[in-house]
Amino acid sequence: MQNPYAHSQGPAPATPEDQLLADYELAVGKNAEYYVPKFEEFDKGGSQLGWHWPAFFITTPWFLYRKMWGWGLGNVAYFWVMLTFVAPVAMGIAAGAAGRGNATSAIMTVGVVMAVIIAIPWFVLPMYANALYWRQIKRVIRNVPKSFQDQPDKRMNRIRRSGSTSSTVSCNEVRSERLNFGTSSDTRSPTTNLPSAAVTKRFHCGHAGTSVSTSQTRSGSASMSTWVHS
């Protein structure tokens, strides 16, 4: 995908669609090749229901990594409130209402019900993670001051600063992208655009100065991906 921002001194995007794609890529930053096509589908009215593995395995860290602070912190708050207050109170009420003879059975029943309720975000959030991120990126682009329209450098910097990823949780990307979750029918590397290329991606973990490398090899008509877009 050609990024119209690739050459800041070159001509501006020819159409509003080109401008939007360029803004998407700039705001997403890492793994834009995964997210931007999905955003295009959403813009065309496609289904927002899907699945996102990193949002399933590391839900809160992924949302924080992608600067969706409300969803990330809200998820933590939900679990904390449910485990600390709601579940114990519900079990206590159930035990009191059931009486001594049936208290254990009542507590176990309520415990199972509460476990299901507590686990709901763990499944619902990954189903809509891509759509939630699309809305977040749209908001980032929409909030760029209109006065920056004639100042492309300032506009680019604002989008990049407001979007992109959080360096404080960058290690989570390393962990998620090292997992093997699926296949890809594209035989070209998204970074080198060369067939059968072995691609090494390096990430820095927070501020500790350490780095981890992951490799991806693509060959043949069907290729196995060894990383996940986070």
Secondary structure, 3 states (H helix, E strand, C coil): CCCCCCCCCCCCCCCHHHHHHHHHHHHHCCCHHHHHHHHHHHHCCCCCCCCCHHHHHCHHHHHHHCCCHHHHHHHHHHHHHHHHHHHHHHHHHHHHHHCCCCHHHHHHHHHHHHHHHHHHHHHHHHHHHHHHHHHHHHHHHHCCCHHHCCCHHHHHHHHHHHCCCCHHHCHHHHHHHCCCCEEECCCECCCCCCECCEEEEEEECCCCCCEEEEEEECCCCCEEECCCCC
